[in-house]
């Protein structure tokens, strides 16, 4: 999301339907960590999503965290 206007800039596809959290980390705060869950998935869904329940590290986004994780950053409000 563009922090100035709230428009969508890019999409990161994750091979799991239940994303539980995201956070930037790493030495330069430029790695996006994405956690997912298998909880509540049927056996068929688990076979279709074998990586559900994993943590993914997304690199190469050309962005980094604006502030350390212990600082609170207010959410961007958009009018729909």
N, C-alpha and C positions, 0 to 999 in steps of 0.2 A: 504494500500500500504506500502511496505517496503521502508523506506526513503533512504536506502543505494543502493538498486538495482532496485527499482520501480516495483517489482513483487507484484501480488495480494496475500494478506495474508488471507483475509476473506471477506464475503459478508453479508450485513445486508439487509434483505428483508423488504420493507416498503409496507403496504397495500394500496398504492396509486401510480398511474403512473406518476404523475407530482411532482417530488421533486424539490423544489425551492432553498433551501439553507441548509447547515449543519454547525454546530459550536459546539465546545466543551465548556462546562460550568460546573457549580456546584462548591462546595467548594474546590474540589481537581482537577477541570478541567478534570474530567473523565466521564462526562455524555455527550453523543453526542445528540444534539438537531437537529431534522430534520423537516423542514417546508415543507408543500405540498400545492398544489393549486387545486381548483375545476374549476377554470376559463377555459372556453372553452370545458368542458366535456359535452357530450350529456346526455340526461336524462337517457338513458340506462347505460352509463358509470357511472353516479352518483349512480345508483342503485347497480351496480357491485362493486363500490368503496365507500361505505358509509362513510369511514373515510377520504376521500380526502378532503383537506382543513384543516386538523388537524396539530398540532405540536406533534411530537413524541420525547420521551426521551429514549434513548437507553443506558442501563447500562450493566455492566458485560463484557465489551470489553477487559479489562486488559490493556488498553492504556489510555493516557491522552494527553492534549494539550502540545506542546513543548514550547509554549510561550504565554503570555497574548494576548488577541484578538486585542489589540491596536498596537501590533508589526506586522510588515510585514514579512512574511516568503515567500521567493521566491518559485515559483512552481517547481516541479521536472520535468525535461525535459527527455523524453524517446524517443528513436529512434524506430520506428515501422518497 
